[in-house]
């Protein structure tokens, strides 16, 4: 039964007038899927779930929640890893899942307009039909949404070539905390008329506004692809080789690293064959894309710097997919082992090798039994630290990882945001002045604090 049933909640009745009773969920069984995140670590009770179908409906929903003093948790695909998209205790979950339209491609401007609930995969498919690409790509593309990736400024594997989500957003429509709508959807590349609200909302994690639509930059399609997996002694060597390849091979799109323990899990749980008879110290995946076949240039560069024993090159679709599966299968394979702590950090490229060695040492020392499984996007310095074998709520894990990242002049979040999971560590990589400025912006745009309270910094 997709309705609110016989609820006595006056807010539920008020919201049903806006979106229809079938889109106001108060039954615990119907709410359950919106109250727990993908990791299983974060969950809470929602007052209700409301599912508007347009920007106008979203604005009226927010206005009525504001009048009732009801806090709101905006939710897209709910693929976040830091607890920022699920309720903590009685908030209204505002699901944007119904708003999933992708408008026709503007081929003249190489842009597309999509609603917040459209998946990244849907945007990519629409772009490809016009000979273009949407350059934000991540393993959760089938469920991650435009609004969610804007809220977290998601990156993925092509940040080194194209930049994160913020670099792709050329227009935005959003609902502020009082229900008013701001809209800059012209797609102008030059518009110096004051503050860049689109850039501000990117990475704000739903604390400043509810994004409802976006105008996105597209790039020319590069139909010829080649993928190589090479074996190296360490992450430091992988970073050095990656830097050389970026200089010498113009077609490099992605540089991804992973390690034997992760490759073993992918092999065991997903049945993906391993590329070498024995494990190297570190695996490096390289993807190249061009209008011409990039394989010869990539193969020549690898031969110059590496030789052929520790290199496997894939040029056909199935070969490339199998090699990518070794890397993209990590989250699924890790989840099959248990509930991990999932931390993502970033740091200067020259310090990646030091971070990898030191984080393993510190975790072994501070959390006996911890099993760190690392992988990441070394083209932009982002390492995902997944830790099994420790209590999912053992804060010694995050303390060890984040403190080290800060010492190396990195960041405690590269992609997933702060959410509720990292609030207590924000000060490690943002100064008191930074945090005061962010709080001032929050108070200005959301004076009553109804948008995602407790996310990014403690609710006031």
C-alpha angles and dihedrals in degrees: 000000000000098000141091092252120202097336122163092205108120091203091057090053091047092051092046087061087060105041104015126263092268089066097052109080119195101149109105092228092053093045095049097087091055095047100063128059130225095263095053090228098099127054141136144161121281123209086221141322119244124191114195120193102209144021090260091054091046091053092051091046091052091046093053092046089051091051089051093046090239118155118230132215110196112214132193122166091336091228095131121125103207104062096255098125102050130072121263099198127340103335124142111254108219105201117198094190094115092056096076105131120137110200124218115288117261096222094180092060096028090233138123134200117219135174119244095255095055112113122238088241090057091051091048092050093050092048094049091053086064096045093260137108135220100223099209106094131165137159093258092056092127094061107018110097137215092247094047094048090049091049091054098030087234119205120185129175102320101055092108089060104032109012129242128301092283089064091056099048110096097161139017142191118198143162118235125217094269093052096258118137127231116194131181103162103144094104093227113171091200115046115137098172100129134292120012100237093178090057091045095052091049106093094009091115095221093301097115105033144343108255110219105169137009139193109222134199117236128200133211114279116251101205100179111076139176128185127195131186114200133184121230138171099247146352088260090060090047091053091049093049090046090054091051092049092051089055097044105032112055093191097063109131106164139020114190130176133199138159141233096265091056094043089053091054092050090048093047101042102030101030095236112158118238118242098225136041091238133023122262120214091258137006122222121196117199124190122191127188133188144140087255126050106284094189099092094051092046093047091050092051093049091048091053094051104027118013124229105280095080100037133087119185124201121195105158122075095252092046092051092045092052093051092047090049089064088064104029092046092066098093093048094045093047091050089053088062096053143287107317133196103243116205127170122196137168134207143163110302093238090061099050094098093049091048093051094051095042097045091056091050094048095047092049089051100044102032112034111207094025114143110204116201112187133192135147158140104288093179087075102024097254118145123183111212112200116183124197126177095049130091106272088233097046101123092196087081095057091040092057095045099042096043090054092047090053092048089055091050093252134126131262090224128040101164118350100058130226099287111162094304097071103033095110092053100047091101090064093075104015121064126230088255091052092052094045090052092049091048090050090054090048092052092047095052099031107026095169094045098233098139112090096323114204094027119118093001135010115289113257 
